[in-house]
Amino acid sequence: MAWLHADGAGIALGISALFLLAAVLMHRVIRKVLMAPAPLSSDAAAQTPVAPQESRHV
């Protein structure tokens, strides 16, 4: 296990731990958003239809 004592090993392990922590936090937030109830249909944004955008390809 000499690689643990190499220069930069602590930094690499710290960055890896930081990425794992960020992934866990993002997973929790995304699950919370997806599990939230749908907005009420009486919401003003739900009543306003969105018109399709015209394509400007020539």
C-alpha positions in Angstrom: 0.0 0.0 0.0 2.8 2.3 -0.8 0.5 4.3 -3.2 -1.3 5.8 -0.2 1.9 7.5 0.9 2.7 8.9 -2.6 2.5 12.7 -3.2 -1.0 13.7 -4.0 -2.7 10.6 -2.7 -4.5 12.5 0.0 -5.7 15.1 -2.5 -7.0 12.4 -4.8 -8.8 10.6 -2.0 -10.3 13.9 -0.8 -11.5 14.9 -4.2 -13.0 11.4 -4.7 -14.8 11.7 -1.3 -16.1 15.2 -2.3 -17.5 13.8 -5.6 -19.2 11.0 -3.7 -20.7 13.4 -1.3 -22.0 15.7 -4.1 -23.5 12.6 -5.8 -25.4 11.6 -2.7 -26.7 15.1 -2.1 -27.8 15.5 -5.8 -29.5 12.1 -5.5 -31.4 13.2 -2.4 -32.5 16.5 -4.0 -33.6 14.9 -7.3 -35.6 12.2 -5.4 -37.3 14.9 -3.3 -38.3 16.9 -6.4 -39.6 13.8 -8.2 -41.5 12.6 -5.1 -43.2 16.0 -4.6 -46.9 16.2 -5.5 -47.8 17.7 -8.8 -48.9 21.3 -8.8 -52.6 22.1 -8.7 -54.3 22.5 -12.1 -55.7 25.8 -10.9 -52.2 27.3 -11.1 -51.9 30.1 -13.6 -48.9 28.6 -15.3 -50.8 25.4 -15.9 -53.7 27.2 -17.6 -51.4 29.2 -20.0 -50.8 27.1 -23.1 -47.3 27.3 -24.6 -47.4 28.0 -28.3 -44.9 26.0 -30.4 -42.0 28.0 -31.7 -41.6 28.5 -35.4 -38.6 27.0 -37.0 -36.4 29.4 -38.9 -34.4 26.9 -41.0 -33.8 28.2 -44.5 
